[in-house]
Amino acid sequence: MAGTKSTVDERLIARFNQELGADLKNFHKCGDLAKYYRSELEDLRDKITVTDVACIPSIKNLIETGRTKLQELDEKESSLDDFEEKISDRIDVYHRLLKEVGDKMREVRVLQTVRDYMALIKDIENISQELEASINGKDDGKPIALYVALTGPNSILDRIGGIEAPHLKMYARNTAFHWHD
């Protein structure tokens, strides 16, 4: 009988599923529901007392089954409480880790932005140095190409157009104005 489910078991399972739903949102209600059913079974046990030896065996069997189910319910409630505590602890750990990871991700984003700004400054410096070196050269096309890389379409000034870095923008513009004059 331990391997098969009786109609009483199936009805109880259906009732649990109906009251608790299919997700973990109502998980905390499991203990309350188990306590409710245990109190109902205890009330029934108090109302039905069979002390007569001549009592119908099916009634004795029914009472014994009820006691067994009550004991199983107590064991399930205990394991449910342990499981709820473990899940709560894990959820707390995951929330704490998620917050820490979020804080670290913000720091990483700031560092990536600084790295990108430093790369732009390095590009401006490199173009400026190349312009200075090519200013007295014989090839007039090279300074023009370098100046276009600084100020033209898809240039450094275009790349910094949409960012919030007023000092970086001013540095790039001042460098472009310097080489324009």
C-alpha positions as a Markdown table, in Angstrom:
| # | Residue | x | y | z |
|---|---|---|---|---|
| 1 | Met | 0.0 | 0.0 | 0.0 |
| 2 | Ala | 3.0 | 2.3 | 0.5 |
| 3 | Gly | 3.8 | 2.3 | -3.2 |
| 4 | Thr | 0.3 | 3.1 | -4.5 |
| 5 | Lys | -1.8 | 6.2 | -3.9 |
| 6 | Ser | -5.2 | 5.9 | -2.5 |
| 7 | Thr | -8.1 | 8.1 | -3.5 |
| 8 | Val | -7.7 | 10.0 | -0.2 |
| 9 | Asp | -4.0 | 10.7 | -1.1 |
| 10 | Glu | -5.0 | 11.9 | -4.5 |
| 11 | Arg | -7.7 | 14.1 | -3.1 |
| 12 | Leu | -5.3 | 15.6 | -0.6 |
| 13 | Ile | -2.7 | 16.2 | -3.3 |
| 14 | Ala | -5.3 | 17.8 | -5.5 |
| 15 | Arg | -6.4 | 20.0 | -2.6 |
| 16 | Phe | -2.8 | 21.0 | -1.8 |
| 17 | Asn | -2.2 | 21.9 | -5.5 |
| 18 | Gln | -5.4 | 23.9 | -5.6 |
| 19 | Glu | -4.6 | 25.9 | -2.5 |
| 20 | Leu | -0.9 | 26.4 | -3.1 |
| 21 | Gly | -0.7 | 26.8 | -6.9 |
| 22 | Ala | 2.1 | 25.7 | -9.2 |
| 23 | Asp | 4.8 | 28.1 | -8.2 |
| 24 | Leu | 6.9 | 28.9 | -5.2 |
| 25 | Lys | 5.1 | 32.1 | -4.4 |
| 26 | Asn | 2.8 | 30.3 | -1.9 |
| 27 | Phe | 5.5 | 28.1 | -0.6 |
| 28 | His | 5.2 | 29.7 | 2.9 |
| 29 | Lys | 1.6 | 28.5 | 3.1 |
| 30 | Cys | 2.6 | 24.8 | 3.0 |
| 31 | Gly | 3.4 | 24.8 | 6.8 |
| 32 | Asp | 0.1 | 26.5 | 7.6 |
| 33 | Leu | -1.8 | 24.1 | 5.4 |
| 34 | Ala | -0.2 | 21.1 | 6.9 |
| 35 | Lys | -1.0 | 22.4 | 10.4 |
| 36 | Tyr | -4.6 | 22.9 | 9.4 |
| 37 | Tyr | -4.9 | 19.3 | 8.1 |
| 38 | Arg | -3.1 | 17.9 | 11.2 |
| 39 | Ser | -5.5 | 19.8 | 13.5 |
| 40 | Glu | -8.5 | 18.4 | 11.5 |
| 41 | Leu | -7.1 | 14.9 | 11.8 |
| 42 | Glu | -6.5 | 15.3 | 15.5 |
| 43 | Asp | -10.1 | 16.6 | 15.9 |
| 44 | Leu | -11.4 | 13.6 | 14.1 |
| 45 | Arg | -9.2 | 11.3 | 16.2 |
| 46 | Asp | -10.6 | 12.8 | 19.4 |
| 47 | Lys | -14.1 | 12.4 | 18.1 |
| 48 | Ile | -13.6 | 8.8 | 17.1 |
| 49 | Thr | -12.3 | 6.6 | 19.8 |
| 50 | Val | -12.6 | 2.9 | 19.4 |
| 51 | Thr | -11.9 | 0.9 | 22.5 |
| 52 | Asp | -14.4 | -1.9 | 21.9 |
| 53 | Val | -12.8 | -5.1 | 20.8 |
| 54 | Ala | -15.9 | -5.9 | 18.8 |
| 55 | Cys | -15.5 | -2.8 | 16.6 |
| 56 | Ile | -15.7 | -3.3 | 12.9 |
| 57 | Pro | -12.1 | -4.0 | 11.5 |
| 58 | Ser | -12.6 | -1.5 | 8.7 |
| 59 | Ile | -13.2 | 1.3 | 11.1 |
| 60 | Lys | -10.1 | 0.3 | 13.1 |
| 61 | Asn | -8.2 | 0.2 | 9.9 |
| 62 | Leu | -9.5 | 3.6 | 8.9 |
| 63 | Ile | -8.4 | 5.1 | 12.2 |
| 64 | Glu | -5.0 | 3.5 | 12.0 |
| 65 | Thr | -4.6 | 4.8 | 8.5 |
| 66 | Gly | -5.6 | 8.2 | 9.7 |
| 67 | Arg | -3.0 | 8.1 | 12.5 |
| 68 | Thr | -0.4 | 6.9 | 10.0 |
| 69 | Lys | -1.2 | 9.7 | 7.6 |
| 70 | Leu | -1.1 | 12.2 | 10.5 |
| 71 | Gln | 2.4 | 10.9 | 11.4 |
| 72 | Glu | 3.5 | 11.2 | 7.7 |
| 73 | Leu | 2.1 | 14.7 | 7.6 |
| 74 | Asp | 4.1 | 15.6 | 10.7 |
| 75 | Glu | 7.2 | 14.3 | 9.1 |
| 76 | Lys | 6.5 | 16.1 | 5.8 |
| 77 | Glu | 5.9 | 19.3 | 7.7 |
| 78 | Ser | 9.2 | 19.0 | 9.5 |
| 79 | Ser | 11.1 | 18.3 | 6.3 |
| 80 | Leu | 9.2 | 21.2 | 4.7 |
| 81 | Asp | 10.3 | 23.5 | 7.4 |
| 82 | Asp | 13.9 | 22.4 | 6.9 |
| 83 | Phe | 13.6 | 22.9 | 3.2 |
| 84 | Glu | 12.1 | 26.3 | 3.6 |
| 85 | Glu | 14.9 | 27.4 | 5.9 |
| 86 | Lys | 17.5 | 26.2 | 3.4 |
| 87 | Ile | 15.8 | 27.9 | 0.5 |
| 88 | Ser | 15.5 | 31.1 | 2.5 |
| 89 | Asp | 19.2 | 31.0 | 3.3 |
| 90 | Arg | 20.1 | 30.4 | -0.3 |
| 91 | Ile | 17.9 | 33.2 | -1.5 |
| 92 | Asp | 19.5 | 35.6 | 1.0 |
| 93 | Val | 22.9 | 34.5 | -0.2 |
| 94 | Tyr | 21.9 | 35.0 | -3.8 |
| 95 | His | 20.5 | 38.5 | -3.1 |
| 96 | Arg | 23.7 | 39.5 | -1.4 |
| 97 | Leu | 25.8 | 38.1 | -4.2 |
| 98 | Leu | 23.7 | 39.8 | -6.8 |
| 99 | Lys | 24.1 | 43.2 | -5.0 |
| 100 | Glu | 27.9 | 42.7 | -4.8 |
| 101 | Val | 28.1 | 41.7 | -8.5 |
| 102 | Gly | 26.0 | 44.7 | -9.4 |
| 103 | Asp | 28.3 | 47.0 | -7.5 |
| 104 | Lys | 31.3 | 45.5 | -9.2 |
| 105 | Met | 29.7 | 45.8 | -12.6 |
| 106 | Arg | 29.2 | 49.5 | -12.0 |
| 107 | Glu | 32.8 | 49.8 | -11.1 |
| 108 | Val | 33.8 | 47.9 | -14.3 |
| 109 | Arg | 31.7 | 50.2 | -16.4 |
| 110 | Val | 33.4 | 53.2 | -14.9 |
| 111 | Leu | 36.8 | 51.7 | -15.6 |
| 112 | Gln | 35.8 | 50.8 | -19.2 |
| 113 | Thr | 34.7 | 54.4 | -19.7 |
| 114 | Val | 38.0 | 55.8 | -18.4 |
| 115 | Arg | 39.9 | 53.3 | -20.6 |
| 116 | Asp | 38.0 | 54.5 | -23.6 |
| 117 | Tyr | 38.6 | 58.2 | -22.7 |
| 118 | Met | 42.3 | 57.4 | -22.3 |
| 119 | Ala | 42.4 | 55.7 | -25.7 |
| 120 | Leu | 40.8 | 58.8 | -27.3 |
| 121 | Ile | 43.3 | 61.1 | -25.6 |
| 122 | Lys | 46.1 | 58.8 | -26.9 |
| 123 | Asp | 44.7 | 59.0 | -30.4 |
| 124 | Ile | 44.5 | 62.8 | -30.3 |
| 125 | Glu | 48.1 | 62.9 | -29.0 |
| 126 | Asn | 49.3 | 60.6 | -31.7 |
| 127 | Ile | 47.6 | 62.6 | -34.5 |
| 128 | Ser | 49.0 | 65.8 | -33.0 |
| 129 | Gln | 52.6 | 64.4 | -32.9 |
| 130 | Glu | 52.3 | 63.1 | -36.5 |
| 131 | Leu | 50.9 | 66.5 | -37.6 |
| 132 | Glu | 53.9 | 68.2 | -36.0 |
| 133 | Ala | 56.3 | 65.8 | -37.6 |
| 134 | Ser | 54.7 | 66.2 | -41.1 |
| 135 | Ile | 54.2 | 69.9 | -41.1 |
| 136 | Asn | 57.6 | 70.7 | -42.6 |
| 137 | Gly | 57.5 | 67.6 | -44.9 |
| 138 | Lys | 57.3 | 67.6 | -48.6 |
| 139 | Asp | 54.0 | 65.6 | -48.7 |
| 140 | Asp | 51.1 | 68.0 | -48.4 |
| 141 | Gly | 48.5 | 65.2 | -48.4 |
| 142 | Lys | 49.7 | 63.6 | -45.1 |
| 143 | Pro | 48.9 | 66.7 | -42.8 |
| 144 | Ile | 45.6 | 67.0 | -44.5 |
| 145 | Ala | 44.7 | 63.4 | -44.0 |
| 146 | Leu | 45.8 | 63.6 | -40.4 |
| 147 | Tyr | 43.7 | 66.7 | -39.8 |
| 148 | Val | 40.7 | 65.0 | -41.4 |
| 149 | Ala | 41.2 | 62.1 | -39.1 |
| 150 | Leu | 41.0 | 64.6 | -36.2 |
| 151 | Thr | 38.0 | 66.6 | -37.4 |
| 152 | Gly | 36.4 | 65.1 | -40.5 |
| 153 | Pro | 33.6 | 62.5 | -40.8 |
| 154 | Asn | 34.1 | 59.4 | -38.6 |
| 155 | Ser | 36.9 | 61.3 | -36.9 |
| 156 | Ile | 37.8 | 61.7 | -33.3 |
| 157 | Leu | 35.6 | 64.7 | -32.9 |
| 158 | Asp | 32.7 | 62.6 | -34.3 |
| 159 | Arg | 33.5 | 59.8 | -31.9 |
| 160 | Ile | 33.3 | 62.0 | -28.8 |
| 161 | Gly | 30.2 | 63.9 | -30.0 |
| 162 | Gly | 27.7 | 61.8 | -28.1 |
| 163 | Ile | 29.5 | 61.4 | -24.8 |
| 164 | Glu | 29.3 | 63.4 | -21.6 |
| 165 | Ala | 33.0 | 64.5 | -21.3 |
| 166 | Pro | 33.2 | 68.3 | -21.7 |
| 167 | His | 36.9 | 68.5 | -20.9 |
| 168 | Leu | 37.8 | 65.7 | -23.4 |
| 169 | Lys | 35.7 | 67.5 | -26.1 |
| 170 | Met | 37.4 | 70.8 | -25.3 |
| 171 | Tyr | 40.8 | 69.2 | -25.5 |
| 172 | Ala | 40.0 | 67.6 | -28.9 |
| 173 | Arg | 38.5 | 70.9 | -30.3 |
| 174 | Asn | 41.5 | 73.0 | -29.0 |
| 175 | Thr | 43.9 | 70.5 | -30.7 |
| 176 | Ala | 41.9 | 70.7 | -33.9 |
| 177 | Phe | 41.9 | 74.6 | -33.7 |
| 178 | His | 45.6 | 74.6 | -33.0 |
| 179 | Trp | 46.3 | 72.6 | -36.1 |
| 180 | His | 43.8 | 74.5 | -38.2 |
| 181 | Asp | 45.6 | 77.8 | -37.6 |
